[in-house]
Every structure is written in structure tokens, then in C-alpha cells.
Amino acid sequence: MVGGSGRGTAFAVAAMVSCLVLLSGSASCHAQRGGMSRPNISSNKRPYTIPVTVRRVVLDVVVTDGHGNPVTGLKKKDFSVLEDKKQQDIRTFEEFDFDSPANFVAPKLPPMPPDTYMNVATTAERGPLYVIVYDAVHMKTEDQPQARKQLADFLASRPEGTRFALFLLAKDFRLLQGFTTDTNKLLATFDQHRKDGDIPQVFLYGANYGSADVDMPFDVMRFIGHYLEGLPGRKNLIWLSSEFPASVPLFAIQDMVVGNVMSAPAGSPLQAQGFDGSSPTTMGESWDAQVMRQAIDALNAAQVSVYPVNVSGLKPELIGIDTVADKIANATGGRAYYNTNDYSAAMKDAVKNGATYYEMSYSPSDAKDDGSMRKINVKLDKKGYLVEYRRYYYAEDPNEPLTNEEKKAAMAVADQVVAHKQGDSLYAYMQHGAPTDHDIVFRAQFHAGPAAMATPDQMANLVEQPAYFVVRKADKPAKLPPPITLQPYTIDYLVLDQSIGEHANGQVLEFAAGAYNSEGKLLNGIAQSAVRGPATSDQSSGQQRFFRAEQTLDVPTGAAWLRVAVRDVNTDRIGTLEIPLPLDGDRPAVASK
């Protein structure tokens, strides 16, 4: 799974690569070969499913000793979980150890035909997903040069195989680099000549872009929670800033969320020093408190733990406590770092702390969806250890009427067949910059057609996408924007059938494609189902099979990225890849001197 050892590591990659490459070298966009089939594709027919809702609370529990070192080898019987002081039955339990050796052999990929890609991992993917936010808005100008340097040092020396995405909060909030294990891609974000944005040497305009806005960091955290929701497993958010603005009592939030936190060893600047967990206070109904709650709820729903790193250096006046950072970290099961000049070491500690943990789940004994706060207490049957986890959740009713804000968001994606709904796996994996998944291995060959002005029907489809979305009034039809230039991209998929014999009534695959601009907004998208009949006796006996599908997407000229996915509807397994545009064959030739 993505949260631990990586999804899709249980099959023979080498055999798949050799077969797929062999076929990809000889197969054209419209040709079919023996042993392969092109399924029937439908854009509006989906398999009938019966939804069943069972509340399951998932906890990622980090255990460290008195020196801050991860504790491994614990068993399910060593833990007990209480919700509102009532014992809960731990249904699932799994240990994730960052230092466990990865059984991975990189496949040798031969040269591919032009504009042809495979979603095969070429390096071992280690640990959960990591997001770094470089918060230049809330970073003092005198702190930025050292923070920038140490971030670059950390990225250059981070553990091999870890997957990072890098965001910048400055004039806007933008993704500089999607999830990758490639150090060179991460370090390229420091290039001041980079056209898609870069980590600035010094950002001088924090006051102009919201440094005093106490809600901004938590609005961003809520966005990140929604961005990551639907991706399986634990995710860790490392937030670099000089401070969280706290001119209002944002954290009139139950102190119990930071209970059971053991003080760090004396002289260790990298250990979180929490609070004593005194009697809880009341959340209150202030706007800022609501923003804070929404952020924590979104992060916890997506299994995101926050690791704030204060880049202001040594600050003796804090006496070992950074109130805001501590509470946001403890509310989400993370750890705060401050009173240190070694930010790179803090980030390294955050990586290891967030990757060695125990994932457990339980079904609450109180099944009522009444919106109440449910307090969680994890106890360990051993003394002297620090236990970190999220401390509460809200028992929200999934069928509760939407707020006005949620209704607007739902309208914006109501007709996006590629979007599905927030929180499901295809929605999450089709976000720009999302991790590449390998549960389904496929080869995709891209062909760009001639560009032409969009027809009225094509423009009517585009206004349903986020980049062109038009709010409709009940008594008036939507006004279409002026036509733009579109270029058709045909995608020829060659998919390894890993599920022969698993589905007695046949197999349903879903193919999705989305084009994005340089800011990550969806310009146009499509999702279609492909249906195959039941496997024959010779297919189910172990013979490897491949099948093909073809899909065409109208892409606005100037699009920067094209992302595709293949999903097995029966098992929810997914394969994805993302490529830059234009295609190599469409790039202008460089004149020789």
C-alpha cells in the first residue's frame, strides 16, 4: 500500500516489463494483435454497486523511546484504544518500519517509441507520502536565506526512495513539484529561471499577501487534506515557517488533544515538548475556531500528520514551548520542531518519525452520527514511551445536507466524469502532481492531432471543468466563453491483465485522462468504462494476457500536463502516469548554430 511499502509490489515486475515492451514496440494505435482484445468502451455505463457505509476509525500510532528513536516490534496486544473512555475492539493492526529492507529490483527498460510511457517503478519507493510547504508569507525575511539553503540540503540528502511533493505559499499557493523520488526534479525548484515557479531567494511581500491573516495557513492545510484524501495510507506534512499567526485564540481547542505527551530528554532541541493535558476547554463558535477545526478534520480524514518546523532559530523566550505548532502537530499525530538552528536535521527526524508507525483501526461502539467530538486515547502496555496519534474526530453524518460552500464545490465537479467525487481513489490519483501508482501496469502511447477552434459542443463541455467553470442560474442558460483552440490527443493503452480468473462475471476497467495548465487546474477530462467478458479456461490457467483501449481527449493549446489512469472497478486497483506537454514530437526544433 502507498502508506507503507508501496502499492503494487506483489507482482512480478520484470516479466510484465518484458512482455509489455515487446508488444509496445510493434503495436500501432489502431492495430490489434493475437492474444489481445480491445474492450468495448462506454462513457456512461457503470457497474451496479450496492453502497454500504461502515464507520471505521483509522489511527496511525508513532511510538518512540526516551531518546526519540522509533520503537518497533510491538504487537496488537500491547495497545488498547478508548473512545470517550470506552474500550474499543482493534479490528486491524499493521506495523510499518522505515528501516525494513525493500525487496525491489529495478527493471531494465529498453528504449521506448516516441511519446510512449510505462508506469513501472524504476526505483524503490520507500515510506509514506511527504508534502513540504515552504511558507514564505509567514517567514521573516531574515530567516529565509538559511531556511532555503537547509531545505535544499535536506532534499539533496533525503532518504533514497522517499516520495515528496513541494508547495510554495507566496503570491499564491502553488505546487512546484508533484510527488517524485527524483532528487534532481526537487532541486530544480530552486532554479530562479524555472518557468513554473521556484523557491525565492527572499520573498519581501509577505505583508501584502496575508502574513497577518490568521486563517490562511489553516485554509491551506484544509486544501492539502482534501488534495490527499483518497490516497491510501499515512501522509506527512512538513510545514516550514517562522510562525503561525495567533493574534486570536485559534487554539481554544480541547487541550485533551495533546494529552499523554511525554516531555523530551533535556538538551534535545528536536523533540516535541507538549502539554500536560489538563481539563478540556470549549471550542467556541468563532470563525477562526471553525477554520481551525475544518483544517484538522480534513487532515485527519486524509490520514495526514503535521510536522511544523520553526525556522526562526533558537528562541529562548519560548522556554521549550511553541503553543500553536505543538497543538496542530499533536491534534494530527505529528511533531513540532523549534528552538533549533538545524532545520535540515529537523526534517530528517520528521521523515523517520512519520514513517515508522503502527496502523490500527476500530469500529466505534457508539455508531451514532451526531456530529459530536469523539475523544481518542491510545494506551501502551509499556512504560517510558512517547505515543503520538490523532486525539479526536467528529462523528459527522455522511448524509447531512451540504453547506452553501460545499454545494458550490459539488456544482463545480458535478459533470466532470474524470473527477468522480472527492475522497475516492480515482479522484485522488487524477489530481495534478499525485503519486504515480503501479497496481495496474500499462503502457500509454500518445498521439497529437491537428489543432482547431472549438465547436459550441466542445465549449459546452469545457465550461464544466474547473478552469472554465460557469455558475448556472436556474432561469438562464450558461453563457459560453469565446471559443478557444483545441488539440485532440489520442491515447493508446496497452494493459497487462493481472486479474484473469479473479472475476467470474468479467472485468470492468475505467480509463481516465485529464489535461492541466501550469497552475494545476483541470482544463478538460474524460473517464470511460471498458468491459470484458469472463475469462476462458486457458486464460485463467495462468497465461498472461493483454488488452488495449483507445481514448481521445480535446486538450486546450497551452496545457502543461496530461495525466492518465487505469482503474479496476472490481478491486479499486489503479495505475497512473503523468507527462509534460507538448509531446516530444510537437516540440519546436532547436536551430543549430
Buried (B, 14 or more C-beta within 10 A) or exposed (E): BBBBBBBBBEEEBEEBBBBBBEBBEEBEEEEEEEEBBBBEBEEEEEEEEEEEEEBEBBBBBBBBBBEBEBBBEBEEEBBBBBBBEEEBEBEEBBBBBBEBEBEBEEBEEEEBEEBBBBBBBEBBBBBBBBBBBBBBBBBBEEBBEEBBEBBBBBBEEBEEBBBBBBBBBBBEBBBBBBBBBEBEBBBBBBEEEEEBBBBBEEBEEBEEBBBEEBBBBBBBBBBBBBBBBBBBBBBBBBBBBBBBBBEEEBBBBBBBBBBBBBEBEEEBBBBBBBBEBEEBEEBEEEEBBBBBBBBBBBBBBBBBBBBBBBBBBEBEEBEBBBBBBBBBBBBBBBBBBBBBBBBBBBBBBBBBBBBBBBBBBBEBEBEEBEEEBBBBBBEBEEEEBBBBBBBBBBBBEEEEEEEEEEEEBEEBBEEBBBBBEBEBBBBBBBBBBBBBBBBBBBBBBBBBEEEEEBEEEBBBBBBBBBBBBBEEEEEEEEEBEEBBEBBBBBBBBBBBBBBBBEBEEEBBBBBBBBBBBBEBBBBBBBBBBBBBEEBEEEBBEEEBBBBBBBBEBBBBEBBBBBBBBBBBBBBEBBBBBBBEBBBEEEEEEEEEE
